[in-house]
Amino acid sequence: MSDTTTRGIQIEVRPEFLPHQSDPRAGLWMFAYHIRIMNTGPDTVQLLSRHWIITDANGKVEEVQGSGVVGEQPVLRPGQAFRYSSGCPLPTSVGTMHGAYQMVTQRGERFDASIAPFTLAEPYAVN
């Protein structure tokens, strides 16, 4: 799990291994990650885009960038939260993810809300 706050935007991530969607013999490990974005600050903000950095156990790095999350660009008033789940395939049983969401306030100020690193791991793959 990871939990970080940037300018009043708290981002919690809970990763989950998906054994029924994984096929280790074929070099595929599937993970889900469940995210809660909470606006604990005084300003209404909108999530514009995402930037993920995914690293597998072999050190291969993949960057993923795009508009919004799960097809949405949520607006969060103070005290509101937005939750979503997504997935990540890896060629190894262990990896990490971290990144940022680009946010904008109603006044047009843009900033990156950091997503702290978290581990994607098949149970018992890491001692």
C-alpha positions, -999 to +999 in steps of 0.1 A: +000+000+000+011+036-006-003+068+008+009+103-001-005+138+000+004+167-024-012+201-019-042+185-001-047+157-026-043+124-008-037+093-029-039+059-014-031+028-035-038-009-026-023-034-050-036-069-055-023-100-072-047-116-096-038-154-097-067-164-120-056-139-147-019-148-144+000-175-163+036-177-148+045-204-174+038-179-201+056-151-182+024-132-172+016-119-138-015-098-135-021-072-108-049-048-099-045-016-081-073+001-062-070+039-058-087+065-036-080+101-044-092+124-016-093+162-017-083+172+018-074+207+007-094+240+004-096+241-034-118+223-060-095+204-083-098+183-115-077+154-125-065+160-160-040+132-168-019+104-154+018+094-156+028+060-144+063+045-142+063+007-140+094-013-133+096-051-134+121-073-115+145-073-145+147-035-143+127-029-174+109+004-171+077+013-189+060+047-188+023+051-193+007+085-199-028+095-208-058+117-203-078+111-171-082+078-153-106+049-164-121+073-190-129+101-165-114+134-155-130+137-121-137+170-103-131+169-066-145+195-042-130+198-008-138+167+012-148+146-019-131+114-029-129+094-062-122+057-063-112+035-092-095+002-100-072-007-129-047-034-138-011-039-148+004-070-165+041-078-156+065-103-172+079-109-137+063-119-103+075-086-087+076-050-098+069-015-086+048+014-098+048+051-090+038+083-107+016+114-106-017+128-116-017+163-132-043+183-114-058+218-120-075+241-096-105+263-105-081+292-107-061+274-135-031+264-113-017+231-125+003+208-102+014+172-100-001+151-072+025+124-065+017+087-063+041+071-039+059+039-050+041+006-043+050-030-049+033-054-071+042-089-059+029-124-062+023-136-026+055-153-012+075-140-042+092-115-018+105-126+016 
